[in-house]
Amino acid sequence: MDLLALTDFNLVARHGGFGKAARATGRPKATLSRRVGDLEGSLDLRLFERGARNLKLTEEGRALFERTGVLLAELDETAAEIASGGRKPKGRLRISAPLLFSQTAMGRIAAGFTLKFPEVRLEVTTEDRAVDMIEEGYDLVIRVNPDPDESLVGRAFLRDRLVVVASPQLPRTGGPAPGVARGTGERQIWHVKTEAGRSAIEIEPVLALGTLIMVRDAVRAGVGAARLPISLVAHDLADGTLVNWGDIDGPEIALWTLYPSRRLLSPRVSAFLDFLKQAFPNGTPDELAAYIGR
């Protein structure tokens, strides 16, 4: 594929027409039209619907524009960095992070990163859903125990574990214990590990809340027991505000940083990954708890 033709196609698509692209860039309109035509011929696809007054991307043209625009921008950025003799992080860095990590740690991380790299314009959105990184324009996502995805690469940078906690005033009886759930909840059995061995706790949810921060606050008030990350309640356990009924018997929680494998790893992304490594050098629950408790 002709890179120059692809670049001219992106110029025309971004400006919405050959004339507008020519005026904005100083390139001859005829040259832009010829190169886009050559690209359509080499692909055997129509990339634009050419009307009398406007130009509209076809479905194939839009797909090509969305997938190549970011790549061309990164190539331009890399060339500029090489020409300037360095790889100084700068430009926009768009990140998607999960809700709890955003509420407890991301604000301080984002502020520290911005102070260290003032030429990077950091944008962080908060969501727990799966995102299409290319389609939605993310450079990096942080996710909890993500499903395998061959199109993404990354690494686990933090680990946590779930514990069952309750107020010291909440009695433990032989029957179902009142529970606080995130979202809707039905009666369930929680399998836990303690120094005495493994056991099962029957839980009857009496309160359903939307976030784990809300769940923790309700548990502090004595409404019921809940499953929460140890990092979120470590200080409550240390000062006796809450008591530990046992560790959940199951896989650990891992926070991953992910980015598209087919894209160049920009200096912005590399700098952010290094910044996370400095904040959590060992990636343990204790490190996260200490960071949250500052």
C-alpha positions as CSV (number, residue, x, y, z in Angstrom):
1,M,0.0,0.0,0.0
2,D,1.3,3.4,-1.0
3,L,2.0,5.4,2.2
4,L,1.8,8.7,0.5
5,A,-1.6,7.8,-1.0
6,L,-2.8,6.6,2.4
7,T,-1.7,9.9,4.0
8,D,-3.5,12.0,1.3
9,F,-6.6,9.8,1.8
10,N,-6.5,10.6,5.5
11,L,-6.1,14.3,4.9
12,V,-9.2,14.4,2.6
13,A,-11.2,12.3,5.0
14,R,-10.3,14.5,8.0
15,H,-11.1,17.7,6.2
16,G,-14.2,16.5,4.5
17,G,-13.3,17.1,0.9
18,F,-10.5,17.6,-1.7
19,G,-10.9,21.3,-1.8
20,K,-10.9,21.8,2.0
21,A,-7.9,19.5,2.3
22,A,-6.0,21.4,-0.4
23,R,-6.7,24.8,1.2
24,A,-5.7,23.5,4.7
25,T,-2.5,21.9,3.6
26,G,-1.4,23.9,0.5
27,R,-1.4,20.7,-1.5
28,P,-2.7,20.7,-5.1
29,K,-6.3,19.5,-5.3
30,A,-5.5,17.5,-8.4
31,T,-2.7,15.7,-6.7
32,L,-4.9,14.7,-3.8
33,S,-7.6,13.5,-6.1
34,R,-5.2,11.4,-8.2
35,R,-3.6,9.7,-5.2
36,V,-6.9,8.9,-3.6
37,G,-8.0,7.4,-6.9
38,D,-4.8,5.4,-7.1
39,L,-5.4,4.1,-3.6
40,E,-9.0,3.1,-4.5
41,G,-7.7,1.3,-7.6
42,S,-5.0,-0.6,-5.7
43,L,-7.5,-1.7,-3.1
44,D,-10.3,-2.3,-5.6
45,L,-12.6,-0.4,-3.3
46,R,-14.6,2.8,-3.4
47,L,-13.5,4.9,-0.4
48,F,-15.7,8.0,-1.0
49,E,-19.2,8.6,-2.3
50,R,-18.6,11.6,-4.5
51,G,-21.7,13.9,-4.6
52,A,-22.3,17.1,-6.3
53,R,-21.6,19.3,-3.3
54,N,-20.0,17.0,-0.7
55,L,-17.8,14.0,-0.1
56,K,-18.8,11.1,2.1
57,L,-16.8,8.2,3.3
58,T,-18.1,4.7,2.3
59,E,-18.3,2.1,5.0
60,E,-15.0,0.7,3.8
61,G,-13.5,4.2,3.7
62,R,-14.6,4.9,7.2
63,A,-13.1,1.6,8.5
64,L,-9.8,2.4,6.7
65,F,-9.8,6.0,8.1
66,E,-10.4,4.9,11.7
67,R,-7.8,2.2,11.7
68,T,-5.0,4.1,9.9
69,G,-5.5,7.7,11.3
70,V,-3.9,6.8,14.6
71,L,-1.1,4.9,13.1
72,L,-0.1,7.7,10.7
73,A,-0.3,10.2,13.6
74,E,2.1,8.0,15.6
75,L,4.5,7.7,12.7
76,D,4.5,11.4,12.3
77,E,5.2,11.8,16.1
78,T,8.0,9.2,16.0
79,A,9.6,11.0,13.1
80,A,9.4,14.3,14.8
81,E,10.9,12.8,18.0
82,I,13.8,11.3,16.1
83,A,14.4,14.5,14.3
84,S,14.5,16.4,17.6
85,G,17.0,13.8,18.9
86,G,14.9,12.3,21.7
87,R,11.7,10.6,22.7
88,K,10.3,13.1,25.1
89,P,6.7,12.2,26.1
90,K,4.2,14.7,24.8
91,G,0.7,14.9,23.3
92,R,-2.6,13.3,24.3
93,L,-2.7,10.1,26.4
94,R,-6.1,8.6,26.7
95,I,-6.7,6.0,29.4
96,S,-9.7,3.9,30.6
97,A,-9.5,2.8,34.2
98,P,-11.9,0.7,36.4
99,L,-14.2,2.5,38.9
100,L,-12.6,1.4,42.2
101,F,-9.0,2.1,41.1
102,S,-10.1,5.4,39.8
103,Q,-11.8,6.4,43.0
104,T,-9.0,5.3,45.3
105,A,-5.7,5.9,43.4
106,M,-6.0,7.2,39.9
107,G,-6.5,10.9,40.8
108,R,-3.2,11.0,42.6
109,I,-1.4,9.0,39.9
110,A,-2.7,11.3,37.2
111,A,-1.6,14.4,39.1
112,G,1.8,13.0,39.8
113,F,2.3,12.0,36.1
114,T,1.2,15.4,34.9
115,L,3.6,17.2,37.2
116,K,6.4,15.0,35.9
117,F,5.4,15.1,32.2
118,P,3.7,18.5,31.7
119,E,3.7,18.2,27.9
120,V,1.5,15.1,28.0
121,R,-2.3,15.9,28.0
122,L,-3.7,13.0,30.1
123,E,-7.3,12.1,29.8
124,V,-8.8,9.4,32.1
125,T,-12.3,7.9,31.7
126,T,-13.8,5.6,34.3
127,E,-15.7,2.4,33.4
128,D,-15.7,-1.3,34.2
129,R,-17.0,-2.4,30.8
130,A,-14.9,-3.8,28.0
131,V,-13.8,-1.1,25.5
132,D,-12.7,-1.2,21.9
133,M,-9.4,0.5,22.1
134,I,-9.0,1.3,18.4
135,E,-12.7,2.3,17.9
136,E,-12.8,4.5,21.0
137,G,-9.4,6.0,20.7
138,Y,-7.7,4.7,23.9
139,D,-3.9,4.4,24.2
140,L,-4.0,2.3,27.3
141,V,-6.6,0.6,29.4
142,I,-6.4,-0.7,33.0
143,R,-8.6,-3.7,33.8
144,V,-9.3,-6.2,36.5
145,N,-8.7,-9.9,35.5
146,P,-9.3,-9.2,31.8
147,D,-10.4,-11.9,29.4
148,P,-7.7,-13.1,27.0
149,D,-7.5,-11.0,23.9
150,E,-5.0,-11.8,21.1
151,S,-5.1,-8.3,19.8
152,L,-3.8,-6.8,23.1
153,V,-0.6,-7.1,25.1
154,G,0.1,-6.0,28.6
155,R,1.1,-7.0,32.1
156,A,-0.2,-7.3,35.6
157,F,1.0,-4.4,37.7
158,L,-1.0,-4.9,40.9
159,R,-2.4,-7.8,42.8
160,D,-5.1,-7.9,45.4
161,R,-7.4,-10.4,47.2
162,L,-10.9,-10.5,48.5
163,V,-11.7,-10.8,52.2
164,V,-15.0,-11.0,54.1
165,V,-15.2,-8.2,56.6
166,A,-17.8,-6.9,59.1
167,S,-18.2,-4.6,62.0
168,P,-17.0,-6.0,65.3
169,Q,-20.5,-5.5,66.6
170,L,-22.1,-7.8,64.0
171,P,-22.6,-11.2,65.6
172,R,-21.7,-14.4,63.9
173,T,-24.4,-16.9,64.4
174,G,-25.1,-20.4,63.0
175,G,-27.7,-19.0,60.5
176,P,-27.3,-16.8,57.5
177,A,-25.4,-13.6,58.1
178,P,-26.7,-10.2,56.8
179,G,-24.7,-9.1,53.8
180,V,-24.0,-5.9,51.8
181,A,-23.8,-6.6,48.0
182,R,-22.6,-4.6,45.1
183,G,-25.5,-4.5,42.7
184,T,-28.4,-6.9,43.2
185,G,-27.8,-10.0,45.4
186,E,-29.4,-13.2,46.4
187,R,-28.6,-15.6,49.2
188,Q,-25.2,-17.2,48.6
189,I,-22.4,-19.2,50.2
190,W,-19.0,-17.6,50.6
191,H,-16.1,-20.0,50.9
192,V,-13.3,-18.6,53.1
193,K,-9.8,-19.5,54.4
194,T,-8.7,-18.7,57.9
195,E,-5.8,-19.9,60.1
196,A,-8.2,-22.5,61.4
197,G,-8.9,-23.9,58.0
198,R,-11.6,-23.6,55.3
199,S,-15.2,-22.9,56.1
200,A,-18.4,-21.6,54.4
201,I,-20.4,-18.5,55.3
202,E,-24.1,-18.3,54.3
203,I,-25.0,-14.7,53.4
204,E,-28.4,-13.1,53.1
205,P,-28.0,-9.7,51.4
206,V,-30.0,-7.0,53.2
207,L,-28.6,-4.0,51.2
208,A,-27.5,-3.6,47.5
209,L,-25.2,-0.7,46.5
210,G,-23.6,0.5,43.3
211,T,-20.0,0.9,44.3
212,L,-17.5,-0.9,46.6
213,I,-16.8,2.4,48.4
214,M,-20.5,2.5,49.3
215,V,-20.4,-1.1,50.3
216,R,-17.4,-0.5,52.6
217,D,-19.1,2.5,54.3
218,A,-22.2,0.4,54.9
219,V,-20.2,-2.4,56.4
220,R,-18.5,0.2,58.7
221,A,-22.0,1.2,59.9
222,G,-22.7,-2.3,60.9
223,V,-25.4,-3.3,58.4
224,G,-23.8,-6.5,57.4
225,A,-20.7,-8.4,56.1
226,A,-19.2,-7.9,52.6
227,R,-16.6,-9.2,50.3
228,L,-14.1,-6.4,49.7
229,P,-10.5,-6.0,48.4
230,I,-8.0,-6.2,51.3
231,S,-6.4,-3.0,50.0
232,L,-9.6,-1.1,50.5
233,V,-10.1,-2.2,54.1
234,A,-6.6,-2.8,55.4
235,H,-6.6,0.4,57.5
236,D,-10.0,-0.5,58.9
237,L,-8.7,-3.9,59.9
238,A,-5.6,-2.5,61.5
239,D,-7.4,0.0,63.7
240,G,-10.2,-2.4,64.6
241,T,-13.0,-0.6,62.7
242,L,-13.7,-3.9,60.9
243,V,-12.8,-7.5,61.5
244,N,-11.8,-10.2,59.1
245,W,-14.0,-13.2,58.7
246,G,-11.6,-14.9,56.3
247,D,-10.0,-14.7,52.9
248,I,-12.2,-15.6,49.9
249,D,-11.1,-19.0,48.7
250,G,-10.5,-18.3,45.0
251,P,-8.3,-16.7,42.4
252,E,-6.5,-13.4,43.3
253,I,-7.4,-10.1,41.8
254,A,-5.0,-8.8,39.2
255,L,-4.9,-5.3,37.6
256,W,-3.6,-5.3,34.1
257,T,-2.4,-2.5,31.8
258,L,-3.3,-3.3,28.2
259,Y,-2.6,-1.8,24.8
260,P,-2.9,-2.8,21.1
261,S,-0.1,-5.1,20.1
262,R,-0.1,-3.8,16.5
263,R,0.5,-0.2,17.5
264,L,3.8,1.4,18.2
265,L,4.4,1.8,21.9
266,S,4.6,5.6,22.2
267,P,6.8,7.4,24.6
268,R,3.6,8.6,26.4
269,V,2.5,5.0,27.1
270,S,6.0,3.9,28.0
271,A,6.3,6.8,30.5
272,F,3.0,6.0,32.1
273,L,3.9,2.3,32.5
274,D,7.1,3.2,34.1
275,F,5.3,5.7,36.4
276,L,3.0,2.9,37.6
277,K,6.0,0.6,38.2
278,Q,7.5,3.3,40.4
279,A,4.3,3.8,42.3
280,F,3.9,0.0,42.9
281,P,7.3,-1.6,42.5
282,N,6.3,-5.0,43.9
283,G,2.6,-4.8,42.9
284,T,1.4,-6.2,46.3
285,P,-1.9,-5.5,48.1
286,D,0.1,-3.9,50.9
287,E,1.5,-1.3,48.5
288,L,-1.9,-0.4,47.1
289,A,-3.3,-0.2,50.7
290,A,-0.5,2.1,51.7
291,Y,-1.0,4.3,48.6
292,I,-4.7,4.5,49.2
293,G,-4.1,5.4,52.9
294,R,-1.8,8.3,52.3
